[in-house]
Amino acid sequence: MKVTVIGAGSTYTPELVYEMCKWPGLKPTEIRLMDIDPKRLELVGGFIQRVLAPEFPEVNVILTDDRKASLLGTDFVITSIRPGGNKQRVFDERIPYELDLFSSETIGPGGFAFALRAVPPMVEIAKDIAEYAPDAWLINTTNPAGIITEAILKNTKAKVVGMCHGGLTILPHIAATFGVDMSRIGVRYAGLNHLGWIMGVFLDGKEIPRDEVAEKFASEAERLQRDVEFIGEPDLFRTWRWPLWSQDYRAFTFGWREIIEETRAKGRVRAEDVVDIEVAMLDYMSKGSSIMGLVEATPGRGGSKIEQTRVFGPGGYAPGVLTCLNSLANDKWSVLAVNIQNNGTISDLPDDVAVEVSSLVRRDTIWPFNVGHLPPEMRGLVQVYKAYEELTVKAAMTGSYEAGLKALAIHPMVGGYKTAKTLLDRYLEAHKDFLPLWSDRDR
C-alpha cells in the first residue's frame, strides 16, 4: 500500500506515520512525504526516516516537493496543511481576543480566517488527486475540517472524508465514566465539526437509558469539580438532559465568555503556546530519533498525556485517521464520526453540505447512519452554524467581501455587523500575503 502525506512538514506527521507502520494490518510499503517547504520537509522528513529505519526498514520513505509525482500510483492521501504556519494562526486568535471574542483554529472567527487561507489550496490539491489518483481516498485533517470537506465536495470529484477527533476522543471519557473498557462503548453521534452531539450511548451494543447517561455524566462532573474535555457542569446534564454535547460545548455554545476570562488570566491565546511548542518540536526533530523522545520534549501539547500512556495510540487525529484508513483499505469494518456529504442524513440541512455523523466505514465505502430531523434545541444551533459555513466556503472560493461579511455577521459568537466588519478588515490585512483572491479589491 502506498500512502501520500501532503503537508508532511507538519509537526503532527511523525506520530501519524510511526503509528501507521505499527497499525495491525496496514503495512504500508511506501510513504510519500510531500511539502512545498523543502527545508521543513527535510527536517521533519529526515526525522521520520531516522525513526522508521530501525523498526521498519521495509518501508520506503520518499521526500518530495512535487505534488503530481507524490500522487501518481498512490492508494491514499492524507492532508494536513497550514498556509502561513502557526505564526498566522496567532492573528486568527489574537484579533478576536482583542475584541473580547474567543477563537481557535476551528471555532469562532479564527476558524473563518483559517478557512480563507486553507480552502483554495485544499481544493486545488483535491483536484489534482481526482486527476492523478482518481481511485485514491483523500483523508483530510486540515482544519476547519467540516468547511474544508464541504469545499472539496462542492468543487471537485475527489473521494474525500474529513477527520476530526471530536467523535473519537470522547470514547475514553465515556468508558471511564461508566467504569468499563473502551472497546465496550459506542456512541451515536451527529452534528457538525466541533458542534457534535451524543444521540445515544451503547454498552456492548445495547443502548444505555438516556436518564442513566445524563446522571452518570452529572456525577462524574461533580467528582471532578472542573470541566474536563466534554465533561461540563452537573447542572447542565441534570436540567438539559438530552441530546448531550460531545465536544466544545463551552466554546461553541454558551460558555465562550468564560473561556475569554480564562484566556485573559493567562495573558496569551492558545496559538502563542502552539508556536512555542512547535519551536521545541522542530528543535528536537533536528537531532533526535525517537517518537517518545519527541513527546517528552513537548509536554505542552494537547495530546501528550494520551501519547505517553499509549492507551489509545497518539493523541489528536491519528487514531481516527488510521482506523478509517484501515477500514477503507482492508475491509475492517468500523463505526466512526466523520465529515461526509449530508445527502439526506440530517433532514434539516441541504443535501450538498458536509456533516459530522457516525458512519459505517468499510472497504472503499462510507455509509452515514441516518439521523432524520433534529430536536429543536439542536436544530437551531446546527442550522445557523451551517449557514455560516456555507457562506465561508463561498467567501474563500470567490474572494467575496459580501459573503465573508455575512458569514461573520450571522456567527453567534460575533454578535453583529460592526464587529463582523472589523474582524474581516483586520483579517484581510493580517493575511494579505496568503489571500490572493482578495488582493486589489474594492471594499
DRENKOL-747425 format. One record per residue (C-alpha): x, y, z. Coordinates in steps of 0.02 Angstrom, whole numbers, padded with zeros to 5 digits, always signed. Last residue first. Layout:
// DRENKOL-747425
XYZ/...
***
This chain:
// DRENKOL-747425
-00723+02367-00005/-00641+02368-00175/-00518+02230-00218/-00334+02236-00257/-00298+02072-00167/-00437+01959-00102/-00412+01809-00215/-00225+01808-00174/-00257+01780+00012/-00094+01722+00091/+00005+01886+00081/-00150+01982+00138/-00166+01882+00299/-00156+02023+00428/-00243+02150+00315/-00385+02035+00264/-00404+01979+00445/-00417+02159+00507/-00549+02201+00378/-00650+02044+00416/-00644+02066+00604/-00694+02249+00598/-00836+02208+00478/-00901+02070+00590/-00891+02181+00744/-00994+02314+00655/-01119+02188+00587/-01165+02098+00747/-01138+01967+00880/-00979+01877+00838/-01006+01714+00934/-01174+01678+00853/-01098+01691+00677/-01226+01785+00572/-01112+01936+00548/-00958+01830+00514/-01032+01736+00367/-01121+01891+00301/-00959+01990+00298/-00867+01850+00208/-01006+01829+00081/-01009+02015+00043/-00819+02025+00034/-00822+01890-00099/-00648+01818-00127/-00729+01680-00231/-00679+01514-00153/-00649+01578+00025/-00806+01685+00028/-00916+01545-00041/-00845+01419+00084/-00873+01544+00225/-01053+01572+00169/-01088+01385+00180/-01002+01375+00350/-01106+01519+00422/-01265+01437+00358/-01208+01276+00441/-01183+01369+00604/-01359+01437+00596/-01432+01266+00555/-01336+01172+00690/-01383+01294+00828/-01570+01293+00791/-01577+01106+00756/-01501+01058+00924/-01629+01147+01032/-01764+01100+00905/-01733+00911+00905/-01650+00857+00741/-01746+00778+00598/-01678+00618+00521/-01513+00547+00584/-01474+00412+00456/-01309+00324+00486/-01175+00378+00363/-01113+00241+00245/-00930+00254+00195/-00863+00136+00061/-00695+00088-00015/-00679-00060+00105/-00782-00023+00259/-00831+00129+00360/-01001+00134+00445/-01041+00313+00492/-01073+00416+00647/-01102+00595+00592/-01007+00754+00550/-01099+00848+00413/-01041+00921+00247/-01163+01012+00134/-01238+00953-00031/-01401+00878+00036/-01459+01036+00123/-01491+01025+00311/-01645+00984+00418/-01658+00803+00360/-01488+00755+00429/-01431+00604+00327/-01518+00673+00173/-01364+00675+00062/-01256+00750+00201/-01085+00737+00120/-00953+00675+00242/-00860+00729+00398/-00828+00575+00503/-00888+00500+00668/-00827+00322+00659/-00902+00147+00656/-00779+00017+00595/-00775-00127+00471/-00604-00198+00431/-00624-00203+00242/-00436-00188+00218/-00404-00020+00136/-00557+00082+00183/-00564+00006+00357/-00378+00027+00389/-00379+00207+00328/-00528+00250+00439/-00445+00172+00592/-00284+00261+00544/-00364+00432+00528/-00468+00409+00685/-00320+00358+00791/-00210+00495+00715/-00322+00646+00742/-00274+00705+00916/-00169+00599+01032/-00062+00452+00983/-00119+00274+01018/-00270+00246+01127/-00200+00195+01294/-00024+00242+01236/+00007+00318+01409/+00129+00447+01342/+00027+00487+01187/-00132+00513+01287/-00039+00631+01403/+00039+00722+01255/-00121+00754+01159/-00138+00940+01191/+00047+00976+01175/+00127+01063+01324/+00237+00913+01366/+00348+00943+01213/+00516+00855+01240/+00431+00702+01315/+00327+00677+01157/+00478+00697+01043/+00578+00575+01149/+00433+00454+01137/+00444+00466+00948/+00632+00439+00949/+00769+00499+00831/+00826+00668+00895/+00938+00800+00813/+00833+00918+00708/+00675+00834+00771/+00706+00901+00946/+00723+01080+00885/+00570+01058+00775/+00468+01002+00924/+00528+01144+01036/+00490+01275+00903/+00318+01196+00876/+00279+01204+01062/+00322+01390+01065/+00209+01424+00916/+00071+01320+00995/+00077+01424+01155/+00050+01581+01051/-00094+01495+00961/-00177+01460+01130/-00200+01645+01164/-00098+01744+01289/-00123+01841+01451/-00158+01685+01553/-00296+01770+01656/-00361+01846+01495/-00376+01672+01420/-00478+01611+01569/-00590+01764+01553/-00614+01728+01368/-00657+01548+01412/-00798+01612+01524/-00866+01710+01376/-00861+01551+01271/-00979+01457+01383/-01148+01452+01297/-01118+01374+01127/-00959+01338+01031/-00827+01357+01165/-00922+01285+01311/-00998+01140+01213/-00827+01104+01140/-00857+00918+01125/-00992+00785+01141/-01137+00896+01186/-01285+00799+01254/-01454+00770+01172/-01530+00764+01302/-01541+00806+01488/-01532+00997+01490/-01575+01003+01675/-01473+00863+01752/-01333+00867+01623/-01304+01055+01632/-01325+01057+01821/-01176+00941+01841/-01065+01066+01747/-00971+01003+01594/-00874+00846+01546/-00831+00851+01360/-00645+00879+01391/-00626+00913+01578/-00725+01050+01662/-00700+01052+01850/-00756+00976+02013/-00701+00804+01952/-00824+00709+02061/-00967+00829+02024/-00935+00815+01837/-00933+00625+01853/-01099+00628+01945/-01177+00737+01809/-01110+00624+01671/-01181+00470+01758/-01347+00560+01783/-01359+00603+01598/-01316+00426+01545/-01443+00348+01664/-01579+00465+01601/-01534+00415+01423/-01556+00229+01452/-01398+00137+01392/-01414+00072+01214/-01358-00108+01190/-01208-00146+01079/-01093-00199+01221/-01131-00033+01306/-01208+00098+01193/-01226+00286+01212/-01354+00383+01108/-01378+00550+01021/-01213+00624+01080/-01196+00791+00992/-01066+00868+00879/-01030+01052+00856/-00842+01039+00832/-00871+00980+00653/-01058+00974+00627/-01198+00870+00701/-01223+00687+00744/-01152+00550+00855/-01220+00380+00902/-01096+00316+01029/-01007+00154+01067/-00927+00080+01223/-00866-00099+01251/-00694-00071+01174/-00669+00072+01296/-00656-00047+01443/-00783-00010+01579/-00800+00107+01728/-00952+00200+01663/-00868+00371+01673/-00703+00296+01616/-00787+00225+01460/-00868+00393+01424/-00700+00480+01443/-00609+00354+01333/-00744+00373+01198/-00743+00563+01191/-00580+00556+01093/-00672+00488+00941/-00820+00597+00895/-00724+00759+00915/-00556+00698+00849/-00575+00765+00673/-00571+00679+00505/-00643+00735+00338/-00682+00607+00204/-00648+00638+00021/-00665+00545-00144/-00609+00682-00262/-00730+00748-00393/-00702+00931-00352/-00790+01095-00309/-00937+01057-00194/-00863+00906-00105/-00694+00992-00085/-00774+01148-00010/-00880+01042+00106/-00730+00944+00170/-00634+01105+00204/-00781+01179+00300/-00802+01023+00405/-00617+01003+00442/-00578+01183+00493/-00442+01125+00489/-00335+01011+00382/-00363+00829+00433/-00417+00766+00262/-00424+00584+00213/-00421+00585+00023/-00466+00415-00048/-00371+00360-00203/-00461+00295-00358/-00440+00457-00456/-00252+00470-00422/-00185+00595-00550/-00343+00692-00596/-00453+00674-00441/-00298+00695-00331/-00251+00853-00426/-00425+00924-00400/-00410+00883-00214/-00246+00979-00202/-00326+01129-00289/-00473+01122-00168/-00352+01115-00021/-00258+01266-00092/-00419+01370-00102/-00492+01315+00068/-00340+01343+00179/-00315+01532+00184/-00497+01587+00195/-00532+01436+00306/-00402+01494+00433/-00490+01661+00447/-00660+01580+00471/-00593+01460+00602/-00520+01609+00695/-00691+01694+00692/-00764+01556+00803/-00703+01378+00818/-00582+01289+00703/-00409+01367+00728/-00469+01436+00894/-00572+01587+00939/-00649+01682+01084/-00711+01862+01075/-00669+02015+01179/-00619+02118+01026/-00433+02097+01066/-00467+01911+01081/-00544+01912+00907/-00381+01981+00834/-00269+01866+00939/-00347+01703+00879/-00330+01712+00690/-00179+01827+00707/-00087+01692+00806/-00137+01567+00672/-00028+01667+00552/+00126+01621+00654/+00064+01442+00658/+00104+01419+00476/+00060+01539+00336/-00044+01410+00245/-00069+01261+00364/-00083+01094+00275/-00130+00923+00343/-00182+00806+00203/-00184+00616+00197/-00187+00535+00025/-00222+00351-00006/-00181+00224-00141/-00040+00314-00233/+00000+00275-00414/+00040+00455-00462/+00006+00567-00313/+00181+00612-00249/+00241+00645-00427/+00099+00768-00453/+00137+00857-00290/+00323+00882-00322/+00403+00941-00159/+00466+00766-00123/+00527+00654+00019/+00510+00465-00006/+00501+00340+00137/+00515+00158+00081/+00452+00043+00219/+00550-00121+00232/+00669-00048+00360/+00526-00033+00485/+00597-00040+00662/+00774+00030+00641/+00736+00142+00489/+00570+00215+00549/+00632+00345+00673/+00779+00403+00566/+00667+00419+00412/+00538+00515+00513/+00671+00637+00575/+00731+00665+00397/+00553+00700+00343/+00530+00830+00478/+00693+00922+00440/+00698+00891+00252/+00516+00938+00233/+00539+01099+00332/+00687+01146+00222/+00595+01099+00062/+00436+01199+00101/+00308+01143-00029/+00278+00979+00063/+00260+00797+00011/+00302+00642+00113/+00274+00485+00011/+00255+00327+00115/+00290+00163+00026/+00261-00017+00080/+00123+00022+00204/+00083-00124+00322/-00096-00081+00370/-00148-00243+00454/-00107-00201+00633/-00053-00018+00650/+00134-00006+00685/+00181+00075+00518/+00033+00193+00530/+00082+00234+00710/+00251+00296+00650/+00174+00395+00507/+00047+00482+00619/+00170+00514+00758/+00293+00594+00635/+00161+00697+00541/+00092+00809+00680/+00241+00927+00669/+00177+00970+00496/+00311+00962+00362/+00210+00824+00279/+00084+00948+00213/+00031+00815+00090/+00052+00637+00156/+00046+00506+00017/+00014+00323+00057/+00064+00173-00049/+00000+00000+00000/
***
